[in-house]
Amino acid sequence: MLETRFDELLEFPCLQTFKVMGVAHERLPDDVIGCLQLHAPGDYNPTVKPSSKGNYHSVSVSVRVTSKDHMETLYKELAKLELVRVVL
């Protein structure tokens, strides 16, 4: 697993915006929110923006993360979603 320095750079708990880039499909935002609800239950209001050619969408959502491990888990689990290509 990738070794991160989130614990050195951030104070937990904190709000972190995740930007999830994926295939332009109506299911993408729901998949992202569904994954977040499993690992960080909350009331989310994602922002969805299409790419210039419309082939991809970015879903931005602010999440309350509680630790370095929690943040790494969110990145890992979001990246596993079928429609997702990149998580920033």
Secondary structure, 3 states (H helix, E strand, C coil): CCCCCHHHHCCCCEEEEEEEEEECCCCHHHHHHHHHHHHCCCCCCCEEEECCCCCEEEEEEEEEECCHHHHHHHHHHHHCCCCEEEEC
